[in-house]
Amino acid sequence: MLMAVLEQRAAPYGIIRTPWKQWVQQAMAANYHVAILRLAPQYLSLFNETAANQWFYTVQGMPYGWHNVRRVAPPRSLARARATDPSFS
C-alpha cells in the first residue's frame, strides 16, 4: 500500500527501496495500519536474504503490478515447506 502511494508522490518511479525510518514516517503520516510479524522459525530458516535482494534488483524501478510477481519462481525451499508442513498453502 505504501509503495503505491510513493509511486505517485516520490520522484523515483515504480518499485523502490525506502530506508526503514523514512518508510515508518511516511506510513504514519499516511495513517496506514501496519502489522509487522515475525516469520515462524521453520520459514525463517528457509528465507534467503541474498536471493530476495537479487530479485529486488531485477524489478527495481518497474511499475507495480502482477507482471512483477510473475518474475518469482517458487524456490525449492518453498516446495520443501509445502511437503513438510500440511498447513502451508
N, C-alpha and C positions, 0 to 999 in steps of 0.2 A: 504494500500500500504506500509506504513512504517513498519508495523508489519511483512510483508512478507520478507522485506529486513533484518530486525532484526533477523528473524529466521535463516538466512544464516550466518550472521556476529557475532551475540552475542553468548556467552556461553549458556545462557538459551535457551532451545528448545521450539518451538511452541508458543502458546498464552502466552504472558507475560504482566505484568503491568509495564509500564515505567514511572518514575517520569516526571511530566509535563515539567520542564525546560530541562531535558535531551532529552525528545521527541522533543521539539521545536528545540534544537540544531541539533539533528540528521536529522530532516526533512529539516532544512535549508541547512545543509551540503550535503544532497542528492538532493537538488534543487527540492523538492516537491512543488507542488502548493496545498495549503490547504485553505479551506474555513471553518471558524468556525461560525456557525449560531445559533442563539437562537431559542429554540422551541417556537411556538406560545403559548400564555398563557393557552389556553384550553388544550393543550397537555402537557405543563409543569406541570400542576396540576395533570395530570394522571401518571407522571413519578414516579416510586418507586425506589429510590436510594438503599434502603436496598435489594430489590429483584434483582436489577442489580448487586450489589456486590455479593450476594449469587450465582447468575448464573455464574459470572466470576470465582468464586472458583470451580465450577463444571467442567470448561473447561480449567483452568489454566494448562499450560504445554502440552496440547494436540496439535497435529498438526493442521494446518489451513485446513479448508475445509467445505463442505456442511454438513458433519456429525455433526458438532458442531451447525449449525443453526437448525438442527432437534431437538435439546435439548430444544428449546424455544417454549413453548406452548403459543398461544395467550392469554394474560391475559384478565380478564373480562373487564378491563378498555379499552382495545383495541376494544372490541365489542361495548362498550358504545360509544366510539369515532366514530365508523362507523355509529352507529344508530343516533347520534346527529348531525353529520356533513356530508352532502351528498357529499362534495368534497373529503372526506377522502377515500383513497384507500388502 
